[in-house]
Amino acid sequence: MIKGFFNVPTPTNEPVYSYAVGTKERKLLKAAIDEARAKQVDVPMYIGGEEVRTENKVSINPPHDHQHLLGHYNQGTKNHVTDAINAALAAKSDWENLPWEDRAAIFLKAAELASTKYRYKLNAATMLAQSKNPYQAEIDAACEFTDFLRFNVQYMTEIYAQQPPVSGKGVWNRLEQRPLEGFVFALTPFNFTAIAGNLPSCVAMMGNVVVWKPSNAQIYSAQVLMEIFIEAGLPAGVINLVYVSGPDAGEVIFKHPDFAGIHFTGSTGVFQDIWKTIGENIHLYKTYPRIVGETGGKDFILVHPTADLQVTNTALVRGAFEYQGQKCSAASRAYVPASMWPALKDAMTADVNSFKMGGTEDFTNFINAVIDEKSFDKITKYIDRAKESADAEVVIGGTYDKSKGYFISPTVIVAKKSDYETLSEELFGPVLTIFVYEDEKWEDTLEIVDKTSIYALTGSVIAKDRYAIAQATHALRNAAGNFYVNDKCTGAVVGQQPFGGARGSGTNDKAGSMINLLRWVSPRTIKETFNPDTNYKYPFLEEGE
């Protein structure tokens, strides 16, 4: 076998296409959307290299046009979960023994496929089934997914390059990074195609095998991701894609002796239940499972009296309402000084009133639909309660309609109490709650921001005063794993802002960094002695003075 210390291509962030009027990419994306809408697909599970179909077909419908049928996916059972685990374990030996550069090549090719041949198909799938506008789909499905693949290959090589700095005379100390002993469960969310692709692929990249269960609402684009992995040369059984209920998956996976870890993005409640189940079953496992999760957020924007009005307004309307507030990082609470609030309210009202809302097929729509009826009903109940509450006032938006799609107008609530429910509870929708504080109560407000929510995912401070920026950065050091200064609290880029939070927001293992990949290996230290001792006696044992 050829040996060498190989350098991988230097990763760079994938350029974001504009989809402006008259551009080539705009025409190609519209064509991909038309093609997808014109047919119905039958989406199989992928187990051990086989396409698996069942009698239980579940419809796939765009959230913004829920009467339109994109196709069906094949719902699986506990038996399919068992089959997926067996397929993963059967593939494990060959996969973990494959040279790392061959694993790297597969995922580098996947990055090229995602950014070229499959770019518009992947974006179109994300737009249709997850109701993202062209820009939101582009920065997610095409660019962030590609960035994850390329940068993770670089991080993998950096991990392998880490070696003991000292080897004593006649000794060679080495460190190898082994895949985990068993299989890993990847449980992925609806809101980012890139996350759905990254959670199983970064685990597999380090030599592990995976059972992957995506959100039902993301299955349509998950299939495209799987097509990319297969065309890139991923061997059968390395990543197995199943569509089963959460309880069915958990019943099988969390009782299996070879369960070695979970890579999760989703709700805090589900993650806590999973952690509890793993703890209860800890005696069943061959190893202590790795538990890596990114969950919810009640992300904040804190505005100082010296903040620029237009910077603040843009950060709020983009941070709160892009992708209908369904980003883990979306701004859902803001703290605004009383001196700025009247002018800021006017600026926000003007911007929000200029938004167009509708289906993703019309590229002039800035706002699209929330993901499903369950989410629609939950969010609108909070809006209705705010309308009726003496402690809150709906000042912008507050309307909604689900007759054609799950549309909720961008809504701004002003809370009269700092502990009002929409300042602390995660809604995951286009609702921003503002608390107006007296300018002289800046320090009190810092404490309120820090203590109001159980979450600690993202947050930002907007100010011109450098002392205020420094003070907020320190005071809120535990309130956000990703902290922004004079910017919205969304938009983390792979290779630039590793993403993740603590407290109720997860384990803060920073997707898009080497930190995350280190969770999917188990290091072994090897010491080789070239001139070993042949007598147990040390010099101090000799008699005499």
C-alpha positions in Angstrom: 0.0 0.0 0.0 1.3 3.5 -0.9 2.2 5.5 2.1 2.6 9.3 2.5 1.7 12.2 4.8 -1.0 13.7 2.7 -2.2 17.3 2.7 -5.9 17.8 1.9 -7.1 20.7 -0.2 -7.3 23.9 1.8 -11.0 24.5 2.6 -12.7 27.7 1.7 -16.3 28.8 2.3 -18.6 28.1 -0.7 -19.6 31.3 -2.5 -23.2 32.3 -2.0 -25.1 32.8 -5.2 -27.4 35.9 -5.3 -30.3 34.5 -7.4 -30.8 38.1 -8.6 -33.0 38.8 -11.6 -31.3 37.8 -14.8 -28.7 35.5 -13.3 -28.0 32.0 -14.5 -28.5 30.4 -11.1 -32.0 32.0 -10.8 -33.1 30.3 -14.0 -31.6 26.9 -13.0 -33.2 27.0 -9.6 -36.6 27.9 -11.0 -36.3 25.0 -13.4 -35.4 22.6 -10.6 -38.4 23.7 -8.6 -40.7 23.2 -11.6 -39.3 19.8 -12.2 -39.8 18.8 -8.5 -43.3 20.1 -8.4 -44.2 18.3 -11.6 -43.7 14.8 -10.3 -44.4 12.7 -7.2 -41.5 10.7 -5.7 -41.5 7.5 -3.7 -38.8 8.0 -1.1 -37.2 4.8 0.2 -35.2 4.1 3.3 -31.6 3.2 2.7 -30.4 0.2 4.7 -27.2 -1.6 4.0 -27.1 -0.3 0.4 -30.6 -1.4 -0.3 -33.6 0.9 -1.1 -36.3 -0.3 1.3 -40.0 0.4 0.7 -43.0 -0.5 2.9 -46.8 -0.6 2.6 -47.1 2.5 4.9 -46.8 5.5 2.6 -46.8 9.0 4.2 -47.5 12.1 2.1 -45.0 14.9 1.6 -46.5 18.4 1.2 -45.0 21.9 1.0 -45.9 23.8 4.2 -46.8 26.8 2.1 -49.1 24.8 -0.2 -50.3 21.8 1.8 -52.7 20.6 -0.8 -49.9 19.9 -3.3 -48.4 16.4 -3.2 -44.6 16.1 -3.7 -44.7 12.4 -3.1 -44.6 9.9 -0.3 -42.0 8.4 2.0 -41.9 4.9 3.3 -42.6 4.7 7.0 -40.6 2.0 8.8 -40.9 0.0 11.9 -38.7 -1.3 14.8 -37.6 -4.1 12.5 -36.1 -1.6 10.1 -34.2 0.0 12.9 -32.7 -3.4 13.8 -31.9 -4.0 10.2 -30.1 -0.6 10.0 -28.1 -1.4 13.1 -27.1 -4.8 11.8 -26.1 -3.3 8.4 -24.0 -0.6 10.2 -22.2 -3.1 12.3 -21.6 -5.4 9.3 -20.0 -2.4 7.5 -17.9 -1.3 10.4 -14.7 -3.3 10.1 -14.1 -2.5 6.4 -15.0 1.2 6.9 -12.8 1.9 9.9 -9.9 0.1 8.4 -10.1 2.1 5.1 -7.2 4.6 5.0 -8.3 8.0 6.2 -7.4 9.6 2.9 -10.0 7.4 1.1 -12.7 8.5 3.6 -11.6 12.1 3.0 -11.9 11.7 -0.7 -15.5 10.4 -0.5 -16.7 13.5 1.5 -14.6 15.9 -0.6 -16.4 14.5 -3.7 -19.7 14.8 -1.9 -18.9 18.5 -1.4 -18.2 19.0 -5.1 -21.5 17.2 -6.0 -23.5 19.3 -3.6 -22.1 22.5 -4.8 -22.3 21.7 -8.5 -24.4 18.9 -10.0 -26.9 18.7 -7.1 -26.9 22.3 -6.1 -30.2 23.3 -7.5 -32.0 20.0 -6.8 -30.9 20.2 -3.2 -31.9 23.8 -2.9 -35.2 23.2 -4.6 -36.0 20.3 -2.3 -35.2 22.5 0.8 -37.4 25.3 -0.6 -40.4 23.1 -1.3 -40.5 20.7 1.7 -39.0 23.1 4.3 -40.5 26.4 2.9 -37.2 28.4 2.6 -36.8 31.2 0.2 -33.9 31.0 -2.3 -31.3 32.8 -0.2 -32.1 30.8 3.0 -31.9 27.6 1.0 -28.7 28.6 -0.7 -26.8 29.5 2.5 -28.1 26.2 4.1 -28.4 23.4 1.7 -25.7 24.3 -0.9 -23.2 26.4 1.0 -23.2 25.3 4.7 -23.5 21.6 3.9 -20.6 21.9 1.5 -18.6 23.9 4.0 -19.2 21.2 6.7 -17.8 18.5 4.4 -14.7 20.5 3.3 -13.8 21.9 6.7 -14.4 18.7 8.5 -11.9 16.9 6.3 -9.3 19.5 7.3 -10.2 19.2 11.0 -9.9 15.4 10.7 -6.3 15.7 9.5 -5.5 18.2 12.3 -6.8 15.7 14.8 -4.7 12.9 13.4 -1.7 15.1 13.4 -1.9 15.8 17.1 0.9 13.7 18.7 2.7 13.6 22.0 5.3 16.4 21.9 8.0 14.3 23.7 9.5 10.9 23.2 12.2 10.0 25.7 15.5 8.5 24.7 14.9 5.1 23.1 11.1 5.5 23.1 8.6 6.4 20.4 5.2 7.8 21.8 2.3 7.7 19.4 -1.3 8.6 19.5 -4.0 7.1 17.3 -7.6 8.1 17.1 -9.9 5.1 16.9 -13.6 5.2 15.8 -16.0 4.5 18.6 -16.8 0.9 19.4 -20.3 0.3 18.1 -22.7 2.5 16.0 -23.8 6.1 16.4 -27.4 7.4 16.1 -27.8 10.6 14.2 -31.2 12.4 15.0 -31.6 15.4 12.8 -34.0 18.4 12.6 -36.2 19.9 9.9 -34.9 23.4 9.8 -31.4 23.0 8.2 -30.6 20.5 5.4 -26.9 21.2 6.3 -27.3 20.0 9.8 -29.2 16.9 8.6 -26.2 16.2 6.3 -23.5 17.1 8.8 -24.6 15.1 11.8 -24.2 11.7 10.2 -21.4 12.5 7.8 -18.9 14.0 10.3 -19.4 11.0 12.5 -18.8 8.6 9.5 -15.8 10.7 8.4 -14.0 9.7 11.6 -14.5 6.0 10.8 -17.8 5.3 12.5 -21.0 3.8 11.2 -24.3 5.5 11.6 -28.1 5.0 11.8 -29.7 8.2 10.7 -33.2 9.3 11.4 -34.2 12.7 10.0 -37.2 14.8 10.9 -40.2 13.7 8.9 -40.5 17.3 7.5 -36.9 17.0 6.1 -37.1 13.6 4.5 -37.6 15.1 1.0 -34.2 16.8 1.1 -32.6 14.0 3.2 -33.1 11.7 0.2 -31.1 14.1 -2.0 -28.3 14.1 0.6 -28.3 10.3 0.5 -28.1 10.4 -3.3 -25.0 12.6 -3.0 -23.3 10.4 -0.5 -23.9 7.3 -2.6 -22.7 8.9 -5.8 -19.6 10.1 -3.9 -18.8 6.5 -3.2 -19.9 6.0 0.4 -19.9 2.2 1.0 -23.2 0.4 1.7 -24.1 0.3 5.4 -21.9 3.2 6.6 -24.8 5.6 6.8 -28.3 4.0 7.0 -31.3 6.3 6.6 -34.6 5.2 8.2 -38.0 6.9 8.6 -39.5 5.6 11.9 -41.3 7.1 14.8 -39.1 8.5 17.6 -40.4 5.9 20.2 -39.7 3.0 17.8 -36.2 4.2 17.1 -35.5 4.8 20.8 -36.9 1.4 21.9 -34.4 -0.4 19.7 -31.4 1.9 19.7 -31.1 2.8 23.3 -31.3 -0.8 24.5 -28.7 -2.1 22.1 -25.3 -3.1 23.6 -23.4 -1.6 20.6 -24.9 1.9 21.0 -21.9 4.1 21.1 -23.2 7.6 20.8 -25.9 10.1 19.6 -25.5 13.2 17.5 -28.6 15.2 18.0 -30.2 18.5 17.0 -33.8 19.1 18.2 -35.9 20.1 21.1 -34.6 20.4 24.7 -37.3 18.2 26.0 -36.6 15.3 23.6 -32.8 15.6 24.3 -33.4 15.5 28.1 -35.6 12.4 27.7 -32.9 10.7 25.5 -30.2 11.5 28.1 -32.4 10.1 30.9 -33.1 6.9 28.9 -29.4 6.4 28.2 -28.6 6.8 31.9 -31.2 4.3 32.8 -29.7 1.8 30.3 -26.1 2.6 30.9 -25.4 -1.0 32.3 -26.4 -2.4 28.9 -23.7 -0.8 26.8 -20.2 -2.0 26.0 -18.9 1.6 26.3 -20.1 4.8 27.8 -22.0 6.5 24.9 -21.0 9.9 23.6 -24.0 12.3 24.0 -23.7 15.4 21.7 -26.7 17.6 21.3 -27.7 21.1 20.2 -31.2 22.0 21.3 -33.3 25.1 21.6 -32.7 28.8 22.2 -34.4 31.9 23.4 -31.9 34.1 21.6 -31.6 37.7 22.5 -30.5 41.1 21.1 -29.6 43.6 23.7 -29.6 47.2 22.5 -27.6 49.9 24.3 -28.7 53.6 24.3 -25.8 54.4 22.1 -26.8 51.8 19.4 -27.2 52.9 15.8 -31.0 52.9 14.9 -30.7 51.3 11.4 -28.1 48.7 12.6 -30.5 47.7 15.4 -33.6 47.6 13.1 -31.9 45.4 10.5 -30.5 43.1 13.1 -33.9 42.7 14.6 -36.0 42.2 11.5 -33.5 39.8 9.9 -32.5 38.0 13.1 -36.1 37.4 14.1 -38.0 36.8 10.8 -35.7 35.2 8.3 -36.9 31.7 7.8 -39.9 32.5 9.8 -37.9 32.5 13.1 -37.3 28.8 12.8 -33.5 28.9 13.2 -32.1 27.7 16.4 -30.3 31.1 16.5 -33.3 33.3 15.7 -33.8 36.4 17.7 -36.9 35.9 19.8 -36.4 38.5 22.6 -34.9 41.9 22.5 -34.2 44.6 25.1 -34.5 48.1 23.9 -33.9 51.4 25.7 -36.9 53.6 26.1 -35.2 56.5 24.4 -34.9 54.5 21.2 -38.1 52.6 21.2 -40.5 55.1 19.4 -38.1 55.5 16.4 -37.2 51.8 16.3 -40.9 50.8 16.4 -41.5 53.0 13.4 -38.5 51.6 11.5 -39.5 48.0 12.2 -43.1 48.6 11.3 -42.1 50.1 7.9 -39.8 47.1 7.2 -42.2 44.4 8.3 -45.1 46.0 6.3 -42.9 45.9 3.2 -42.3 42.1 3.5 -44.1 39.9 1.0 -45.3 36.6 2.3 -46.2 33.5 0.3 -44.9 30.4 -1.4 -41.2 29.9 -2.0 -41.8 29.5 -5.8 -42.3 33.3 -5.9 -38.8 34.7 -5.3 -40.2 38.1 -4.3 -41.5 36.5 -1.0 -39.3 37.3 2.0 -41.6 35.3 4.4 -42.8 31.8 3.8 -44.7 29.3 5.9 -43.9 27.7 9.2 -43.1 24.0 9.0 -46.4 22.3 9.8 -49.9 22.6 11.4 -48.7 21.6 14.9 -46.1 24.4 14.9 -48.7 26.8 13.4 -51.2 26.0 16.2 -48.6 26.4 19.0 -47.3 29.7 17.8 -50.7 31.3 17.2 -51.9 30.3 20.7 -49.1 32.4 22.1 -50.1 35.3 19.8 -53.7 35.1 20.9 -52.8 35.0 24.6 -50.6 38.1 24.1 -53.6 39.9 22.5 -55.7 39.2 25.5 -53.0 39.8 28.2 -52.7 42.9 30.3 -49.0 42.2 30.4 -48.3 42.3 26.7 -49.3 44.2 23.5 -49.1 43.0 19.9 -47.7 46.1 18.1 -46.8 44.6 14.7 -48.5 41.7 12.8 -50.4 39.1 14.8 -52.4 37.8 11.9 -52.3 34.2 10.5 -54.0 31.9 8.0 -53.6 28.2 7.3 -56.2 27.7 4.6 -53.5 27.3 1.9 -50.3 27.2 3.8 -49.1 27.7 7.4 -48.6 31.4 7.2 -48.0 33.6 10.3 -47.3 37.3 9.8 -44.1 38.5 11.4 -45.3 39.5 14.9 -43.8 41.9 17.4 -45.0 41.8 21.0 -44.1 44.4 23.6 -44.0 42.7 27.1 -44.7 44.9 30.1 -43.1 42.4 32.5 -39.6 41.1 32.0 -40.7 37.5 32.8 -43.6 37.5 30.4 -44.0 34.0 28.8 -42.8 34.9 25.3 -39.6 36.4 26.7 -38.6 33.0 28.3 -40.4 30.2 26.4 -39.2 29.0 23.0 -41.8 29.5 20.2 -39.7 28.7 17.1 -41.7 31.0 14.9 -41.9 34.6 13.5 -42.5 36.2 16.9 -40.2 38.7 18.5 -40.9 40.0 22.0 -39.5 43.3 23.1 -38.9 44.5 26.6 -38.4 48.3 26.8 -36.1 49.2 29.7 -35.3 52.6 31.2 -32.0 53.9 29.8 -30.4 54.2 33.3 -31.2 50.6 34.1 -28.6 49.1 31.7 -26.9 47.1 34.4 -30.2 45.7 35.7 -31.1 44.7 32.2 -27.9 42.8 31.8 -28.9 40.7 34.8 -32.4 40.2 33.4 -31.1 39.0 30.0 -28.8 36.5 31.7 -31.4 35.0 34.1 -34.7 35.1 32.1 -34.2 32.0 30.0 -33.0 28.4 30.5 -31.2 28.6 27.2 -27.8 29.9 26.2 -27.4 29.5 22.4 -27.0 32.9 20.7 -27.2 36.5 21.6 -25.9 39.9 20.6 -25.2 43.4 21.9 -25.6 46.5 19.8 -23.8 49.6 20.9 -21.3 52.2 20.0 -20.0 52.6 23.6 -17.0 50.3 23.9 -17.3 50.1 27.7 -20.9 48.9 27.3 -19.8 46.3 24.7 -17.1 45.0 27.1 -19.4 45.0 30.0 -22.1 43.1 28.2 -19.6 40.6 26.7 -18.5 39.7 30.2 -21.8 39.8 32.0 -23.4 37.6 29.4 -20.5 35.2 29.0 -22.6 32.2 30.0 -25.8 33.4 28.3 -24.8 32.5 24.7 -22.4 30.1 23.1 -22.3 32.3 20.0 -22.2 36.0 20.9 -22.3 38.8 18.3 -21.4 42.5 18.6 -23.2 45.0 16.4 -24.9 42.2 14.3 -27.9 39.9 14.4 -27.6 36.8 16.4 -27.9 34.4 13.4 -25.7 33.4 10.5 -22.8 31.4 11.9 -20.4 30.3 9.2 -18.5 27.0 9.2 -14.8 27.7 9.7 -15.5 31.1 11.1 -18.0 30.9 14.0 -18.2 27.3 15.5 -21.8 26.9 16.6 -23.3 25.7 19.8 -24.6 26.7 23.2 -24.7 25.5 26.8 -27.3 25.6 29.6 -30.6 24.3 28.2 -29.3 24.7 24.6 -27.0 21.7 24.5 -23.6 20.3 25.1 -21.8 23.1 23.3 -19.7 20.8 21.2 -19.4 23.3 18.4 -20.6 22.0 15.1 -18.2 23.2 12.3 -15.1 22.8 14.4 -12.5 20.3 15.4 -14.1 20.2 18.9 -17.1 18.3 17.5 -15.1 15.7 15.6 -13.1 14.9 18.7 -16.3 13.5 20.2 -16.4 10.8 17.6 -13.0 9.2 18.2 -11.5 7.3 21.1 -7.7 7.9 21.4 -5.2 5.2 22.1 -1.7 5.9 23.4 1.1 3.6 22.1 4.5 3.6 23.7 7.2 1.6 21.9 10.5 1.1 23.7 13.6 0.3 21.5 16.0 -0.6 24.3 13.9 -2.1 27.1 15.2 -2.8 30.5 16.2 -6.4 31.3 16.5 -6.3 35.1 14.0 -5.2 37.6 16.6 -3.7 40.0 17.0 0.1 40.1 20.4 1.6 41.0 19.2 2.8 44.5 18.7 -0.9 45.5 22.5 -1.5 45.5 24.2 -1.8 48.9 26.7 0.7 50.1 27.0 4.5 50.7 
